[in-house]
């Protein structure tokens, strides 16, 4: 549940920045992370994380932090 709230928080902050800047001044590219994070927050499935896992990146602590 905490991970979903992180997605909602970041998406709302980016969306607030888009609103404050103005819809006509912001590139359409900034809507992609907002839509993907809202989807991840609602469904619990993060497609970005799935892509990085398929590319071979592992979940867990980084190599500098492992014992």
NUGUDREN-977052 format. One record per residue (C-alpha): x, y, z; residue in one letter. Coordinates in steps of 0.02 Angstrom, whole numbers, plus 50000, padded with zeros to 5 digits. Example, Ala and Ser with C-alpha at 12.3 -4.5 7.8 and 13.67 -1.06 7.14 Angstrom:
! residues 2
506154977550390a;506844994750357s;
! end
This chain:
! residues 67
500005000050000x;501435012050037x;502155009349864x;500485013949786x;500425029849889x;502165034449824x;501505032749646x;499995043549687x;501065056749772x;502325058449631x;500955058449499x;499995072049591x;501565082749609x;501975081549423x;500165085049379x;500155100149494x;501715106549405x;500855104149237x;499325113649298x;500345127949372x;501405129549215x;499905129249099x;499225115848987x;499705124948827x;501535127148880x;501905109348938x;502505095748822x;501415080348800x;502885069648860x;502565075049041x;500865066549038x;501665049349012x;502385047349188x;500805054349266x;499715041749174x;500875027049210x;501035031249395x;499165033449415x;498915016549330x;500215008649445x;499405016549597x;497675010249551x;498114992749492x;499714989249589x;500624984149429x;502074995149378x;502464992449195x;504095002249206x;504724990549341x;504234975449236x;505224982249089x;506794984849193x;506634967349266x;506524959949090x;508094969449043x;509014960249181x;509004972149327x;508694963649494x;507634969449640x;508504972249804x;509904982849876x;511254989649763x;512934980949757x;513774994549862x;512534991650004x;512554972650006x;513584963650136x;
! end
